Amino acid sequence: MAEVEFEIEHKFSRDEAVSKLRRLLVANGCDSLLRDLDFAADDDEFSFSGKIKGVDVSGVVLVFDLSVRILVSLPWAAQPFREPAGKYIREYFEANLA
């Protein structure tokens, strides 16, 4: 697996950030980055799996007081797209945590 990891700062309380992420992951609609989403939440930690633009992915989102750390695993076949996929995922989460 190829991995993409990044941290995004937020201005919310930890509980507000968790709530925003929960809504984001539950809103698996047409504007969602993730399709066929399956996720589990344990307080301020989310694990997920699904598809991004047809590619199977899985990951973990950890919520901290001032930031969110996201680790996404991509299949080896997606290795050439690791950087653009990471940028796309980062921008998606940044826009939804603004």
NORFENGI-V424219 format. One record per residue. PSI is psi as a letter, one per 20 degrees, with the letter a starting at -180 (NA if undefined). NEAR is the number of other ideal C-beta (glycine too) atoms within 10 Angstrom. Layout:
PSI	NEAR
PSI	NEAR
//
This chain:
q	11
q	16
q	11
p	20
p	12
r	16
p	13
p	17
q	10
r	20
j	9
r	15
r	10
g	15
g	11
g	13
g	22
g	19
g	13
g	18
g	23
g	14
g	10
g	19
h	21
h	12
m	13
l	16
a	7
h	6
j	7
q	16
h	20
p	20
q	13
l	9
p	15
p	12
q	19
q	10
p	16
n	7
d	9
k	16
p	13
q	21
q	14
q	19
q	15
b	19
p	13
o	20
l	11
i	7
p	13
p	14
r	21
r	16
a	21
p	14
p	23
p	13
p	24
r	13
h	10
j	11
r	15
p	24
p	14
p	22
p	15
p	23
p	16
q	22
q	12
h	8
h	10
j	20
g	12
h	10
j	15
g	14
g	10
h	10
g	20
g	18
g	12
g	14
g	20
g	16
h	12
g	16
h	20
g	14
h	9
i	17
j	19
NA	9
//
